[in-house]
Amino acid sequence: TKGQTTVPACRLRGHKLTVVQLEFSHDDQHLLSCSRDRQWCLFKRQEGSLNFELLKKFKDAHSRIIWGISWSHDDRLFATGSREKQKGIRVWHGPSAS
């Protein structure tokens, strides 16, 4: 279709169950994912490529499914939102936090 660009597919390894959400950092160098397996994964873009490598994975980040993930405006932090009754939202340090 006119005006659309085809992007090659890449495989992201890290989750055992369905990925619920993906979100790029504001500089497009990092990618976060969250899943039904209660963990989040942080990927880094490989230089000069559209491929991503796994940087960090946090198992059991929540006790229930993680429904959402979002970067802060400066990519120093990100938040995860879960179906938990308490502590349903948690804040984590991003890769550029100093």
C-alpha positions in Angstrom: 0.0 0.0 0.0 1.2 3.5 -0.8 3.1 5.2 2.0 3.7 2.1 4.1 7.1 0.7 4.9 7.8 -3.0 5.5 10.1 -3.7 8.4 11.8 -7.1 8.7 10.7 -9.3 11.5 13.0 -10.1 14.4 12.6 -12.6 17.2 12.7 -11.5 20.8 13.6 -14.3 23.2 12.9 -14.0 26.9 9.3 -14.8 27.8 7.6 -18.2 28.4 4.0 -17.0 27.9 2.2 -14.4 25.7 3.7 -11.0 25.5 1.1 -8.4 26.4 2.8 -5.1 25.5 6.0 -3.8 23.9 7.2 -0.2 24.2 10.3 1.5 22.6 12.3 4.0 24.6 12.1 7.6 23.4 15.5 7.3 21.6 14.4 3.9 20.0 17.5 2.2 21.4 15.8 0.1 24.0 12.6 -2.0 23.9 10.6 -3.2 27.0 8.2 -6.1 27.0 5.9 -7.5 29.6 4.1 -10.8 29.6 1.5 -13.1 31.1 4.5 -14.9 32.7 4.8 -12.1 35.3 8.1 -10.8 34.1 9.5 -7.9 32.0 12.4 -8.0 29.6 14.7 -5.1 28.5 16.3 -5.3 25.1 18.9 -3.1 23.4 19.1 -2.4 19.7 22.2 -3.9 18.1 24.3 -1.1 16.6 23.5 -0.6 12.9 20.7 -3.1 12.9 17.0 -3.6 13.5 17.8 -6.5 15.8 17.6 -6.4 19.6 19.6 -8.3 22.2 18.3 -9.2 25.7 19.9 -7.0 28.4 17.9 -7.8 31.4 15.0 -10.0 32.5 13.2 -9.8 35.8 11.3 -12.9 36.7 8.3 -12.7 39.0 8.3 -8.9 38.9 4.7 -9.1 40.0 2.6 -11.9 41.5 0.0 -11.7 38.7 0.0 -10.9 35.0 1.7 -7.7 33.9 -0.8 -5.8 31.7 1.2 -2.7 30.9 4.7 -1.1 30.7 5.7 2.5 30.1 8.9 4.6 30.0 9.3 7.9 31.9 9.8 11.0 29.7 13.6 10.7 30.0 13.9 6.9 29.8 15.6 6.8 33.3 12.6 4.9 34.7 9.8 2.7 33.6 6.7 1.4 35.3 4.9 -1.9 35.1 1.2 -2.4 35.9 -0.2 -5.7 37.2 -3.5 -7.3 38.2 -2.3 -7.5 41.8 -4.5 -6.1 44.5 -1.6 -4.3 46.3 1.5 -2.9 44.7 -0.1 -3.2 41.3 2.2 -0.5 39.8 6.0 -0.7 40.3 8.7 1.7 39.1 12.1 0.4 37.9 15.4 2.0 36.9 15.9 2.1 33.1 19.2 1.5 31.4 20.2 5.2 31.3 19.6 5.8 35.0 22.7 7.1 36.8 
